[in-house]
Amino acid sequence: MLSDISYYTSEALTLLNSLIGIPSVSREEEAAADFLQTYIEESGIMTGRSGNNIWCISPMFDTSRPTILLNSHIDTVKPVNGWRKQPFTPKMENGKLYGLGSNDAGASVVSLFQAYRYLTSVSQSYNLIFLASCEEEVSGKGGIESVLPQLPPIALGVVGEPTGMQPAIAEKGLMVLDVTAHGKAGHAAREEGDNAIYKVLDDIEWFRSFQFPKVSPLLGPVKMSVTQINAGTQHNVIPDLCTFVVDIRSNECYSNEELFADICAHIRCEAKARSFRLNSSHIDQEHPFVKRAIELGKVPFGSPTLSDQALMHFPSVKMGPGKSSRSHTADEYVMVSEIEEAIQTYIAILDGLKI
């Protein structure tokens, strides 16, 4: 197997170069999906497709065996300011491949696919599905959430995101609240009106200072941040409406619904959750995948960043080449050595794994 790593790494780099050259900002991934589907089919593998999500299922699928999903995303954020290189022109320098989406998460896409090619060439005790999904960066409903109901039941998800190939066995969830206070307009020079801004002050202070009692050993406490506030039309009018936005990062000790109910019991303003769907995720450290990763010297950790794990209602682990700190930055890059290590590590963990 080790003699094949250089071949699989070369194949992965060729594919990643091509994908970087095809703009695939979230909800605009069609060209990249078309290319990837053709690439996979030209390698002799049948594909399925729904929207801009592409997948393939291991030959000789057996419903009596568990199924492992290898997943990463083909979409990117828009290029940020400050790029000195061309974001859609792959460039290799000193062992680094530069380009938008190289690190997040193109390197994971190509590494997982090469691991899929190897793992399906030898007998395994499980079925394997490779899925390149879209709309991950915007948590879009046309992404993995739309695909999972079309796939066989999944026993384990391996999500490719830049983690330095360390296994993230827990991940914070996300819930966004829109909070509203109503008052009554009046002239600021007279004793008129009911100021809506004053009505939110106590609730904003509560969000700033309250600590939910359950603290995760991996993810820490639930984090709540007031990130936007809006009120008033002009300086001499008492505002009759004040709204603010709260960003809530949940740990695995609470569902988003539980947090929302508790919040509503404490605040006086009206709160509405934009969604409950992005919950925290967690996999047991005794899971065979995690145990084998630890045997290889990997160190489990809790991740503060959100991924498609939040939409997986089965055990999952986040693990991929590159570093999260490079994501969404100018001159994003991934190292060739990181892709090589990723392919080798995915295969070392999954080859012969029993779940």
C-alpha positions as a Markdown table, in Angstrom:
| # | Residue | x | y | z |
|---|---|---|---|---|
| 1 | Met | 0.0 | 0.0 | 0.0 |
| 2 | Leu | 2.7 | 2.5 | 1.0 |
| 3 | Ser | 4.2 | 2.4 | -2.5 |
| 4 | Asp | 0.8 | 3.5 | -3.9 |
| 5 | Ile | 0.7 | 6.7 | -1.7 |
| 6 | Ser | 2.7 | 8.8 | -4.2 |
| 7 | Tyr | 0.3 | 7.7 | -7.0 |
| 8 | Tyr | -2.8 | 8.6 | -5.0 |
| 9 | Thr | -1.2 | 11.9 | -3.9 |
| 10 | Ser | -0.4 | 12.8 | -7.5 |
| 11 | Glu | -3.9 | 12.1 | -8.6 |
| 12 | Ala | -5.3 | 14.1 | -5.7 |
| 13 | Leu | -3.1 | 17.1 | -6.6 |
| 14 | Thr | -4.1 | 17.0 | -10.3 |
| 15 | Leu | -7.8 | 17.0 | -9.3 |
| 16 | Leu | -7.3 | 19.8 | -6.7 |
| 17 | Asn | -5.6 | 22.0 | -9.3 |
| 18 | Ser | -8.6 | 21.6 | -11.6 |
| 19 | Leu | -11.1 | 22.3 | -8.8 |
| 20 | Ile | -9.3 | 25.5 | -7.7 |
| 21 | Gly | -9.5 | 26.8 | -11.3 |
| 22 | Ile | -13.3 | 26.4 | -11.3 |
| 23 | Pro | -15.1 | 29.1 | -9.2 |
| 24 | Ser | -17.5 | 27.3 | -6.9 |
| 25 | Val | -18.8 | 29.9 | -4.4 |
| 26 | Ser | -21.7 | 28.6 | -2.4 |
| 27 | Arg | -24.9 | 28.1 | -4.5 |
| 28 | Glu | -22.8 | 28.5 | -7.6 |
| 29 | Glu | -21.1 | 25.1 | -7.7 |
| 30 | Glu | -22.6 | 23.7 | -10.9 |
| 31 | Ala | -19.5 | 23.9 | -13.0 |
| 32 | Ala | -17.3 | 22.3 | -10.3 |
| 33 | Ala | -19.9 | 19.6 | -9.7 |
| 34 | Asp | -20.1 | 18.9 | -13.5 |
| 35 | Phe | -16.3 | 18.6 | -13.6 |
| 36 | Leu | -16.0 | 16.3 | -10.6 |
| 37 | Gln | -18.8 | 14.0 | -11.7 |
| 38 | Thr | -17.1 | 13.6 | -15.1 |
| 39 | Tyr | -13.7 | 13.0 | -13.4 |
| 40 | Ile | -15.2 | 10.3 | -11.2 |
| 41 | Glu | -17.1 | 8.6 | -14.0 |
| 42 | Glu | -14.0 | 8.7 | -16.3 |
| 43 | Ser | -12.2 | 6.7 | -13.6 |
| 44 | Gly | -14.7 | 4.0 | -14.0 |
| 45 | Ile | -16.9 | 4.7 | -11.0 |
| 46 | Met | -20.7 | 5.3 | -11.2 |
| 47 | Thr | -22.1 | 8.4 | -9.6 |
| 48 | Gly | -25.3 | 9.7 | -8.2 |
| 49 | Arg | -26.2 | 13.3 | -8.3 |
| 50 | Ser | -28.8 | 15.6 | -6.7 |
| 51 | Gly | -28.4 | 19.3 | -7.5 |
| 52 | Asn | -24.7 | 20.0 | -7.1 |
| 53 | Asn | -24.1 | 17.1 | -4.7 |
| 54 | Ile | -22.1 | 14.2 | -6.2 |
| 55 | Trp | -21.7 | 10.8 | -4.6 |
| 56 | Cys | -20.6 | 7.2 | -5.3 |
| 57 | Ile | -21.3 | 4.0 | -3.5 |
| 58 | Ser | -18.9 | 1.1 | -3.1 |
| 59 | Pro | -19.5 | -1.9 | -5.4 |
| 60 | Met | -21.3 | -5.0 | -4.1 |
| 61 | Phe | -23.3 | -2.9 | -1.6 |
| 62 | Asp | -24.6 | -5.2 | 1.1 |
| 63 | Thr | -27.5 | -4.0 | 3.3 |
| 64 | Ser | -26.4 | -6.3 | 6.1 |
| 65 | Arg | -23.2 | -4.4 | 6.6 |
| 66 | Pro | -22.8 | -0.9 | 8.2 |
| 67 | Thr | -22.2 | 2.0 | 5.9 |
| 68 | Ile | -19.4 | 4.7 | 6.3 |
| 69 | Leu | -19.8 | 8.1 | 4.7 |
| 70 | Leu | -16.8 | 10.0 | 3.5 |
| 71 | Asn | -17.9 | 13.6 | 3.0 |
| 72 | Ser | -16.5 | 17.0 | 2.3 |
| 73 | His | -17.7 | 20.1 | 0.4 |
| 74 | Ile | -16.9 | 21.6 | -3.0 |
| 75 | Asp | -18.2 | 25.1 | -2.3 |
| 76 | Thr | -16.1 | 28.0 | -1.1 |
| 77 | Val | -16.7 | 31.4 | 0.4 |
| 78 | Lys | -16.2 | 34.5 | -1.8 |
| 79 | Pro | -12.6 | 35.7 | -2.0 |
| 80 | Val | -11.7 | 38.1 | 0.8 |
| 81 | Asn | -9.8 | 41.3 | 0.3 |
| 82 | Gly | -6.0 | 41.1 | 0.4 |
| 83 | Trp | -5.2 | 38.3 | -2.1 |
| 84 | Arg | -1.8 | 38.8 | -3.6 |
| 85 | Lys | -2.1 | 35.7 | -5.8 |
| 86 | Gln | -5.0 | 34.8 | -8.0 |
| 87 | Pro | -7.7 | 33.0 | -6.0 |
| 88 | Phe | -8.9 | 30.9 | -9.0 |
| 89 | Thr | -5.4 | 30.2 | -10.4 |
| 90 | Pro | -3.7 | 27.3 | -8.6 |
| 91 | Lys | 0.0 | 28.1 | -7.9 |
| 92 | Met | 2.6 | 25.7 | -6.4 |
| 93 | Glu | 5.4 | 27.3 | -4.4 |
| 94 | Asn | 7.7 | 25.6 | -1.9 |
| 95 | Gly | 5.5 | 22.6 | -1.4 |
| 96 | Lys | 2.4 | 24.8 | -0.9 |
| 97 | Leu | -0.6 | 24.8 | -3.3 |
| 98 | Tyr | -2.3 | 28.2 | -3.2 |
| 99 | Gly | -5.8 | 28.9 | -4.3 |
| 100 | Leu | -9.3 | 29.6 | -3.0 |
| 101 | Gly | -10.7 | 26.4 | -1.5 |
| 102 | Ser | -7.4 | 24.6 | -1.4 |
| 103 | Asn | -7.4 | 24.3 | 2.3 |
| 104 | Asp | -11.2 | 24.6 | 3.0 |
| 105 | Ala | -12.0 | 22.0 | 1.8 |
| 106 | Gly | -10.6 | 21.0 | -1.5 |
| 107 | Ala | -7.7 | 19.1 | 0.0 |
| 108 | Ser | -10.2 | 17.0 | 2.0 |
| 109 | Val | -12.4 | 16.4 | -1.0 |
| 110 | Val | -9.5 | 15.0 | -3.1 |
| 111 | Ser | -7.9 | 13.1 | -0.2 |
| 112 | Leu | -11.1 | 11.4 | 0.8 |
| 113 | Phe | -11.8 | 10.4 | -2.8 |
| 114 | Gln | -8.4 | 8.8 | -3.2 |
| 115 | Ala | -8.9 | 7.0 | 0.0 |
| 116 | Tyr | -12.3 | 5.8 | -1.3 |
| 117 | Arg | -10.6 | 4.5 | -4.4 |
| 118 | Tyr | -8.2 | 2.4 | -2.4 |
| 119 | Leu | -10.6 | 1.2 | 0.2 |
| 120 | Thr | -13.1 | 0.0 | -2.3 |
| 121 | Ser | -10.4 | -2.0 | -4.2 |
| 122 | Val | -10.0 | -4.3 | -1.2 |
| 123 | Ser | -12.5 | -6.2 | 0.8 |
| 124 | Gln | -14.0 | -4.4 | 3.8 |
| 125 | Ser | -16.6 | -5.3 | 6.5 |
| 126 | Tyr | -18.6 | -2.1 | 5.7 |
| 127 | Asn | -20.1 | -0.3 | 2.7 |
| 128 | Leu | -18.5 | 3.0 | 1.7 |
| 129 | Ile | -20.0 | 6.2 | 0.3 |
| 130 | Phe | -18.0 | 9.2 | -1.0 |
| 131 | Leu | -20.1 | 12.4 | -1.1 |
| 132 | Ala | -18.9 | 15.8 | -2.4 |
| 133 | Ser | -21.6 | 18.1 | -1.2 |
| 134 | Cys | -22.4 | 21.8 | -1.8 |
| 135 | Glu | -23.7 | 24.8 | 0.2 |
| 136 | Glu | -21.7 | 23.9 | 3.3 |
| 137 | Glu | -20.3 | 27.4 | 3.8 |
| 138 | Val | -23.9 | 28.8 | 4.0 |
| 139 | Ser | -25.5 | 25.8 | 5.7 |
| 140 | Gly | -27.8 | 25.7 | 2.7 |
| 141 | Lys | -30.8 | 23.3 | 2.5 |
| 142 | Gly | -29.7 | 22.3 | -1.0 |
| 143 | Gly | -26.5 | 20.7 | 0.4 |
| 144 | Ile | -26.0 | 17.6 | 2.4 |
| 145 | Glu | -29.3 | 17.9 | 4.2 |
| 146 | Ser | -31.1 | 17.3 | 0.9 |
| 147 | Val | -28.9 | 14.3 | 0.0 |
| 148 | Leu | -28.9 | 12.2 | 3.2 |
| 149 | Pro | -32.5 | 11.1 | 2.8 |
| 150 | Gln | -31.6 | 9.7 | -0.6 |
| 151 | Leu | -28.7 | 7.6 | 0.8 |
| 152 | Pro | -28.7 | 4.3 | 2.7 |
| 153 | Pro | -28.6 | 4.5 | 6.5 |
| 154 | Ile | -25.2 | 5.7 | 7.7 |
| 155 | Ala | -23.4 | 4.2 | 10.7 |
| 156 | Leu | -20.5 | 6.7 | 10.7 |
| 157 | Gly | -19.7 | 9.9 | 9.0 |
| 158 | Val | -16.1 | 11.1 | 8.3 |
| 159 | Val | -16.2 | 14.8 | 7.5 |
| 160 | Gly | -13.3 | 16.3 | 5.7 |
| 161 | Glu | -12.4 | 19.7 | 7.1 |
| 162 | Pro | -9.0 | 21.2 | 7.9 |
| 163 | Thr | -8.1 | 19.9 | 11.3 |
| 164 | Gly | -4.4 | 19.1 | 10.8 |
| 165 | Met | -5.6 | 15.4 | 10.6 |
| 166 | Gln | -6.5 | 15.4 | 14.3 |
| 167 | Pro | -9.9 | 14.0 | 15.0 |
| 168 | Ala | -12.5 | 16.5 | 16.2 |
| 169 | Ile | -14.8 | 14.3 | 18.2 |
| 170 | Ala | -17.2 | 17.1 | 19.2 |
| 171 | Glu | -18.2 | 20.3 | 17.4 |
| 172 | Lys | -20.2 | 23.3 | 18.6 |
| 173 | Gly | -23.6 | 23.9 | 17.2 |
| 174 | Leu | -25.1 | 27.3 | 16.1 |
| 175 | Met | -28.4 | 29.0 | 16.8 |
| 176 | Val | -29.1 | 32.6 | 15.8 |
| 177 | Leu | -31.8 | 34.6 | 17.6 |
| 178 | Asp | -33.6 | 37.7 | 16.5 |
| 179 | Val | -34.8 | 39.5 | 19.6 |
| 180 | Thr | -37.4 | 42.4 | 19.5 |
| 181 | Ala | -38.7 | 45.0 | 22.0 |
| 182 | His | -41.7 | 47.1 | 21.3 |
| 183 | Gly | -42.2 | 50.6 | 22.7 |
| 184 | Lys | -44.1 | 53.7 | 21.7 |
| 185 | Ala | -42.8 | 56.6 | 19.6 |
| 186 | Gly | -42.8 | 60.1 | 21.0 |
| 187 | His | -40.9 | 63.5 | 20.8 |
| 188 | Ala | -37.6 | 63.3 | 22.6 |
| 189 | Ala | -38.0 | 66.8 | 23.9 |
| 190 | Arg | -41.1 | 66.0 | 25.9 |
| 191 | Glu | -42.1 | 63.3 | 28.3 |
| 192 | Glu | -43.6 | 61.2 | 25.6 |
| 193 | Gly | -43.3 | 57.6 | 24.4 |
| 194 | Asp | -41.9 | 54.4 | 25.7 |
| 195 | Asn | -38.3 | 53.9 | 24.7 |
| 196 | Ala | -37.8 | 50.4 | 23.2 |
| 197 | Ile | -34.0 | 50.7 | 23.6 |
| 198 | Tyr | -34.3 | 50.8 | 27.4 |
| 199 | Lys | -36.4 | 47.7 | 27.2 |
| 200 | Val | -33.6 | 45.6 | 25.8 |
| 201 | Leu | -30.8 | 46.7 | 28.2 |
| 202 | Asp | -31.5 | 44.1 | 30.9 |
| 203 | Asp | -31.8 | 41.3 | 28.4 |
| 204 | Ile | -28.6 | 42.2 | 26.6 |
| 205 | Glu | -26.9 | 42.2 | 30.0 |
| 206 | Trp | -28.3 | 38.8 | 30.7 |
| 207 | Phe | -27.0 | 37.4 | 27.4 |
| 208 | Arg | -23.6 | 38.9 | 28.3 |
| 209 | Ser | -23.3 | 37.5 | 31.8 |
| 210 | Phe | -25.4 | 34.3 | 32.0 |
| 211 | Gln | -23.6 | 30.9 | 32.0 |
| 212 | Phe | -25.5 | 27.7 | 31.3 |
| 213 | Pro | -24.5 | 25.2 | 34.0 |
| 214 | Lys | -23.5 | 22.3 | 31.8 |
| 215 | Val | -19.9 | 22.7 | 30.6 |
| 216 | Ser | -18.5 | 20.2 | 28.0 |
| 217 | Pro | -15.0 | 18.8 | 28.8 |
| 218 | Leu | -14.3 | 19.1 | 25.0 |
| 219 | Leu | -16.2 | 22.2 | 23.9 |
| 220 | Gly | -16.4 | 24.2 | 27.1 |
| 221 | Pro | -19.5 | 26.3 | 28.0 |
| 222 | Val | -22.3 | 27.5 | 25.7 |
| 223 | Lys | -21.2 | 30.8 | 24.3 |
| 224 | Met | -23.7 | 33.6 | 23.6 |
| 225 | Ser | -22.8 | 36.9 | 21.9 |
| 226 | Val | -24.9 | 39.9 | 21.0 |
| 227 | Thr | -23.6 | 40.8 | 17.6 |
| 228 | Gln | -26.0 | 43.3 | 16.1 |
| 229 | Ile | -28.4 | 45.9 | 17.4 |
| 230 | Asn | -30.8 | 48.3 | 15.5 |
| 231 | Ala | -33.2 | 51.0 | 16.7 |
| 232 | Gly | -34.4 | 54.5 | 16.0 |
| 233 | Thr | -35.1 | 56.7 | 13.0 |
| 234 | Gln | -33.7 | 60.1 | 14.0 |
| 235 | His | -32.2 | 61.8 | 17.1 |
| 236 | Asn | -35.4 | 63.5 | 18.3 |
| 237 | Val | -37.8 | 60.6 | 18.1 |
| 238 | Ile | -38.2 | 58.1 | 20.9 |
| 239 | Pro | -37.8 | 54.7 | 19.2 |
| 240 | Asp | -40.8 | 52.4 | 19.3 |
| 241 | Leu | -38.8 | 49.3 | 18.1 |
| 242 | Cys | -35.4 | 47.9 | 19.0 |
| 243 | Thr | -34.0 | 44.6 | 17.7 |
| 244 | Phe | -30.8 | 42.8 | 18.3 |
| 245 | Val | -29.2 | 39.5 | 17.2 |
| 246 | Val | -27.6 | 36.9 | 19.4 |
| 247 | Asp | -25.1 | 34.3 | 18.1 |
| 248 | Ile | -25.3 | 31.2 | 20.2 |
| 249 | Arg | -22.7 | 28.4 | 20.0 |
| 250 | Ser | -24.0 | 25.3 | 21.8 |
| 251 | Asn | -22.2 | 22.4 | 23.3 |
| 252 | Glu | -23.3 | 18.8 | 23.1 |
| 253 | Cys | -24.9 | 19.0 | 26.6 |
| 254 | Tyr | -27.9 | 20.9 | 25.2 |
| 255 | Ser | -30.0 | 20.8 | 22.1 |
| 256 | Asn | -30.8 | 24.1 | 20.5 |
| 257 | Glu | -34.5 | 23.7 | 21.4 |
| 258 | Glu | -33.5 | 23.2 | 25.1 |
| 259 | Leu | -31.4 | 26.4 | 25.0 |
| 260 | Phe | -34.2 | 28.4 | 23.3 |
| 261 | Ala | -36.8 | 27.3 | 25.9 |
| 262 | Asp | -34.4 | 28.3 | 28.8 |
| 263 | Ile | -33.6 | 31.6 | 27.2 |
| 264 | Cys | -37.2 | 32.5 | 26.7 |
| 265 | Ala | -37.9 | 31.8 | 30.4 |
| 266 | His | -35.3 | 34.4 | 31.4 |
| 267 | Ile | -35.7 | 37.3 | 29.0 |
| 268 | Arg | -38.5 | 39.8 | 28.7 |
| 269 | Cys | -38.2 | 40.6 | 25.0 |
| 270 | Glu | -39.6 | 38.5 | 22.2 |
| 271 | Ala | -37.1 | 36.0 | 20.7 |
| 272 | Lys | -37.3 | 34.1 | 17.5 |
| 273 | Ala | -34.8 | 31.4 | 16.4 |
| 274 | Arg | -33.9 | 31.4 | 12.8 |
| 275 | Ser | -33.4 | 27.7 | 12.9 |
| 276 | Phe | -32.9 | 24.8 | 15.4 |
| 277 | Arg | -31.2 | 22.5 | 12.8 |
| 278 | Leu | -27.5 | 23.2 | 13.5 |
| 279 | Asn | -27.0 | 21.3 | 16.7 |
| 280 | Ser | -23.7 | 20.4 | 18.4 |
| 281 | Ser | -22.3 | 16.9 | 17.5 |
| 282 | His | -20.3 | 14.4 | 19.5 |
| 283 | Ile | -18.9 | 10.9 | 19.0 |
| 284 | Asp | -17.8 | 8.6 | 21.8 |
| 285 | Gln | -14.1 | 8.4 | 22.4 |
| 286 | Glu | -14.4 | 4.6 | 22.5 |
| 287 | His | -15.7 | 4.4 | 19.0 |
| 288 | Pro | -13.5 | 2.1 | 16.9 |
| 289 | Phe | -12.6 | 4.9 | 14.4 |
| 290 | Val | -11.5 | 7.2 | 17.3 |
| 291 | Lys | -9.6 | 4.4 | 19.0 |
| 292 | Arg | -7.7 | 3.6 | 15.9 |
| 293 | Ala | -6.8 | 7.3 | 15.3 |
| 294 | Ile | -5.5 | 7.5 | 18.9 |
| 295 | Glu | -3.4 | 4.3 | 18.2 |
| 296 | Leu | -1.8 | 6.3 | 15.3 |
| 297 | Gly | -0.8 | 9.1 | 17.7 |
| 298 | Lys | -3.8 | 11.4 | 16.9 |
| 299 | Val | -5.2 | 13.6 | 19.6 |
| 300 | Pro | -9.0 | 14.0 | 19.8 |
| 301 | Phe | -10.3 | 17.5 | 20.4 |
| 302 | Gly | -13.4 | 19.7 | 20.4 |
| 303 | Ser | -13.9 | 22.0 | 17.5 |
| 304 | Pro | -15.5 | 25.5 | 17.9 |
| 305 | Thr | -16.2 | 25.8 | 14.1 |
| 306 | Leu | -19.4 | 24.6 | 12.4 |
| 307 | Ser | -19.5 | 22.0 | 9.6 |
| 308 | Asp | -22.0 | 19.7 | 7.9 |
| 309 | Gln | -21.6 | 17.5 | 11.0 |
| 310 | Ala | -24.4 | 19.6 | 12.5 |
| 311 | Leu | -26.8 | 18.1 | 9.9 |
| 312 | Met | -25.8 | 14.5 | 10.5 |
| 313 | His | -28.0 | 12.5 | 12.9 |
| 314 | Phe | -25.5 | 9.7 | 13.3 |
| 315 | Pro | -22.1 | 9.4 | 14.8 |
| 316 | Ser | -19.5 | 11.5 | 13.0 |
| 317 | Val | -16.0 | 12.7 | 13.3 |
| 318 | Lys | -14.3 | 15.8 | 11.6 |
| 319 | Met | -10.8 | 15.2 | 10.3 |
| 320 | Gly | -8.9 | 16.5 | 7.3 |
| 321 | Pro | -5.7 | 18.0 | 5.9 |
| 322 | Gly | -4.8 | 21.7 | 6.4 |
| 323 | Lys | -5.4 | 24.1 | 9.2 |
| 324 | Ser | -8.6 | 25.9 | 10.2 |
| 325 | Ser | -6.6 | 29.1 | 10.6 |
| 326 | Arg | -6.0 | 29.3 | 6.9 |
| 327 | Ser | -9.7 | 29.0 | 6.0 |
| 328 | His | -11.4 | 32.1 | 4.6 |
| 329 | Thr | -8.1 | 34.0 | 4.4 |
| 330 | Ala | -6.2 | 35.7 | 1.6 |
| 331 | Asp | -3.7 | 33.5 | -0.2 |
| 332 | Glu | -5.2 | 30.3 | 1.2 |
| 333 | Tyr | -3.0 | 27.3 | 0.7 |
| 334 | Val | -2.5 | 23.6 | 1.6 |
| 335 | Met | 0.7 | 21.7 | 1.7 |
| 336 | Val | 1.4 | 18.8 | -0.5 |
| 337 | Ser | 2.7 | 16.9 | 2.5 |
| 338 | Glu | -0.6 | 17.4 | 4.2 |
| 339 | Ile | -2.5 | 15.8 | 1.4 |
| 340 | Glu | -0.1 | 12.9 | 1.3 |
| 341 | Glu | -0.5 | 12.4 | 5.1 |
| 342 | Ala | -4.3 | 12.7 | 4.9 |
| 343 | Ile | -4.6 | 9.9 | 2.3 |
| 344 | Gln | -2.3 | 7.7 | 4.2 |
| 345 | Thr | -4.0 | 8.3 | 7.5 |
| 346 | Tyr | -7.6 | 7.9 | 6.2 |
| 347 | Ile | -6.5 | 4.5 | 4.8 |
| 348 | Ala | -4.6 | 3.5 | 7.9 |
| 349 | Ile | -7.7 | 4.1 | 10.1 |
| 350 | Leu | -10.4 | 2.8 | 7.7 |
| 351 | Asp | -8.7 | -0.2 | 6.1 |
| 352 | Gly | -10.1 | -3.3 | 7.9 |
| 353 | Leu | -12.0 | -1.2 | 10.5 |
| 354 | Lys | -14.9 | -2.9 | 12.2 |
| 355 | Ile | -17.8 | -0.8 | 13.4 |
